[in-house]
Every structure is written in C-alpha cells, then in structure tokens.
C-alpha cells in the first residue's frame, strides 16, 4: 500500500471533526473522528451518496436507539437487538455501506438511556464527522478517477508489454514472471474499480454529453484489451510450454506477439495525439492476424501432437488482435489526454 491523497484527506477530516467537536463543546469527540474515518469515499458521487444515506440511516438509528434506551435503558441484550434491527433496515433500504457509522450512533445513543440531550450530542458528533469527511474530500485533492484511469492505463500496458515480449522466448526468470504477472493482475483489477467510479460520476452526477459517453466506450475498450492481453499470458503459461512444438512455431508465436504489442503501443500513442491515424497499419495487422491463425490451423491439421494446447493459445492471441483492431478504430475518432478531469 502506498501513501496517497485519500490517506492524507482522512487525517485532515479527522482533525477537522475533532476541532469542530471541541469548538461546539460536544462531549466524546472521538465519535466524530470515527465517523470521519468511515465516511471518506473514493469518488465525488459516492461521497454525495454516502452523505445522503448516512443522514437518513443515522436519523433513523438515533430515533430507534432513543426509544429503546428510554424503555430498556442500556441493557446489553437491548443494544444488541436494536443493532440487529438497524442492520436489517439498512440492508432493506440498500444502504449497507452506512451500517458501520449508524451502529456507532445507535450504541452511543443507547448509552444515554433515553436522555434526549445526551442522545442529540452523540447524533451531532456522528454528523460532524460525516460532513467533515465530505467537505475535505471535495476541497482537498478532489477525486479524479478519469485522470487516474488514463494514467494507470499506460503503466499497466508497460507491465503487459514486458511480459508478452518475453513469455514465448522464455527469457524472463520464472520468479520475476510470476511476480510481474501478479502485479499486472492487481493493476487490471484496480483499473476495473476506477472505471466503475468514473462511470458513476459521469452517469449519476449529471447528464453525460455525447462526447463523454463516447470516451466512456473508449475507456472500456482500453480495459478490455488489457484484460485480453492478460488472458494471452494465462494461456501461454497453462498450455504453450506443455505442448510439443518445433522451433519454427516458437518463432512464429513470438513474432506475432511482438507485432500485436507494437500495434497496441501505437494505438495508445494515437490516443495521446502523438501519432497520425495510420489506416494501412490497421489493415496490415488485421490481415496479419488472419494469416497467423490460418497458418496455425494448417499446421494443426498436419500434426497430431500438441494441437489442442497450441490452438487455445493461438485463439487467445487472435482475439487479442481483434480487440486491438476495435480499439484502433475508436482511436482514430477519439483523443484522450491525461489532464482531462
């Protein structure tokens, strides 16, 4: 785990919540700090949604806790039963993310045993923490999932490029390969999460423009293409080296992977507006991809050993090339720059 803006903002939000609690002379300011920690979210939409949901569930939880506290005092079994009831209500309302802070509010309010002034104090502390996190999240390094996504696409491609260019030739050390492959998988998973955040911000905070919707399609295809490249690595690791094959096949597979990864690199450079559209290059790659699969099928028809395993690998490579062709068509009509917010 690396130090990032979200960690910094969490610390600032906790500090703000504590200062506000002291300034308002509210007892037990630690409740506000806990609420601020839970409330920090990775995107603008989720911050706003979390704020609205927390106000609703905390109000409901505080009312239930106040009523139960006035009847049952702070008996442990009563606290537990109210917590179960609140969890059920939050889940029913599809507000599962709010359960943590809401339960903190419930327990704190029931501790007051029906004293509404004390319960109000606890409720206000929770709200101070939630609002503090929301304000800091918006004011200090506001989340920009699109910028992070575009930047990480390039880093992830570099990881993929290293592995694809060395996997068939078997130049890379096995321990290094496994380590880099795990990191590549983590990067793709991280990109998937960032894409979801970006999609939420674009579609739910405002009505998206046509150009924004088009870029969302491009970003999704970027992610799909990287994921397909990873699947090629998986297929090579699981099937290629277990198949009996002549040296000429090694050279054929290695050369075609090199052409695919170079084409992938050129597409990303076109997205950066650094290369001109090259329709001839795309046509050649499409033809080359078809020719590669045809040659492999001819080879498999002649041989009886290793055919199934090699056919799996060649099919994955062909599909990777197909995804690249689609991404290339999009790149000729859309420019994506890293400073876009």
Buried (B, 14 or more C-beta within 10 A) or exposed (E): EEEEBBEEBBBBBBBBBBBBBEEEEBEBBBBBBBBBBBBBBBBBBBBBBBBEBBBBBBBBBBEBBBBBBBEBBBBEEBBEEBBEBBBEBBEEEEBEBBBBBBBBBBBBBBBBBBBBEBBBBBBBBBBBBBBBBBBBBBEEBBBBBBBBBBBBBEEBBEBBBBBBBBBBEBEBEEEEBEEBBEEBBEBBEBBEEBBBBBBBBBBBEEEBEEEBEBBBEBBBBBBEBBBBBBBBBBBBBEBBEEBEBEEEBBEBBBEBBBBBBBBBBBBBEBBBEEBEEBEEBBEEBBEBBEEBBEBBEEBBEEBEEBBEBBBBBBBBBBBBBBBBBEBBBBBBEBEBEBEEE
